[in-house]
Amino acid sequence: MLTLSLLLIPAMMTSAVDEDFFPILAWGGAPGDLSVLEGMAECGITVVGFVAPEHLDLVQQAGLKAIIRDSRASGYDFLNVNLSEVSANVVSLTQETGSHPAVLGYYLKDEPSADMFPGLAAVSKAFLTAAPEKIPYINLFPNYANQQQLGTETYEEHVEKYVTTVDPPIISYDHYALMEYEPLRKGYFANLETMRRASLKYKRPFWNIVLSNAHFRYREPSAADIRFQIFTTLAYGGKGISYFTYFAPHSGNYRMAPIDQFGNRTATWSYVQNVNLMVQKLAPTLLKLTSAGVYHTGDVPEGCTALPGNTLVKAVHGTTNFLIGEFIHSDGFKYIMLVNKDFHNSTSFRMELNDPGAVLQRVSPYTGQLYNLAGENNWLASGQGVLLRAMPGD
């Protein structure tokens, strides 16, 4: 059994994430097939989740990173961890794979309850000791999980207990909100609020697993659905994206994943590729931004904040509701991520800043370069976001 001392892990650790690398993860197993892996890279995926150790050379050839799935990392009863077994397994796995350039991390557990946190802390700490630049990958429940699943009375308590007990280098969670019977599941933005607060409080990045297939009562994703999930995550300061799933599972009513059950590319593949390529162009800027505030216009979701009018952005004018993420760049400049929250309608926009002399520049999602916000660049498709830099007036 674990001792209480295992809970007393230092509050911070060296980040396992390269500061120049934006993780875009395909969640689920991936085959040891070079042509398939190269197709994932073509789709703009940067991380394969999850692969066997023997496929790492193929992952590297495809120009990707990988999170390894192996019983030496995940095959434990996390309620009763044998520390000697963990130590031997971690040494074995990291000696075998830890120096491989394709390895980003090791899969430990998906959606654990809070009573597993001490066991996960022990395994995570062992991996970070043996391979401090690799991620012991754990993914959290969404905020619509029940108390029995969470093991805590509230979702906020669950997230807080996770970070303070396990001390992970990243905070990953999933939230599937694209429903057949309503445009957006209630609680989607509240979940982003929780993750943003934890990320800022504990100074570590958060990743969001978004929906890229239809199943149960989740709808078949549209281009706007994919754009919306990615750009809203970025507006909240997310530093990693995961897709559930890249390959369609061969069960139930799963459909319209980027790759279907026959191995064919679907329309979703193109939607995902288009957004991923934009994220990769924006990434050198996104990775240097720290969230300073997130606001909504029009209908304000529960747990969120209306644009107060006294921050960087005074007002946004258009025909739809907007999400506004305000940021500080490491160079001191201020940035804005503006997102059209409408799933069906495009809009032009006009933004007023509280600095009347400030000039807005657009970071091109096609080149990554800065251009003046002029001409037709003030249009947003449904679900689309735009990254802007505010140049202060004289």
Buried (B, 14 or more C-beta within 10 A) or exposed (E): EBEEEBBEBEEEBEBBBEEEBBBBBBBBBBBBEBEBBBBBBBBBBBBBBBBBBEBBEBBBEBEBBBBBBBEBBBEBEBEEBBBEEBBEBBBEBBEBBBEBEBBBBBBBBBBBBBEBBBBBBBBBBBBBEBBEBBBBBBBBBBBBBEEEBBBBEEBBBBBBBBBBBBBBBBBBBBBBBBBEEEBBBEBBBBBBBBBBBBBBEBEBBBBBBBBBBBBEEBBBBBBBBBBBBBBBBBBBBBBBBBBBBBBBBEEEEBBBBBBBEEEEBBEBBBBBBBBBBBBBBBBEBBBBBEBBBBBBBBEBBEEBBEBEEEBBBBEBEBEBBBBBBBBBBEEEBBBBBBBBBBBEEBBBBEBEBEEEEBEBBBBBBEEBEBEEBEEEBBBBBBBBBBBBBBBEEE
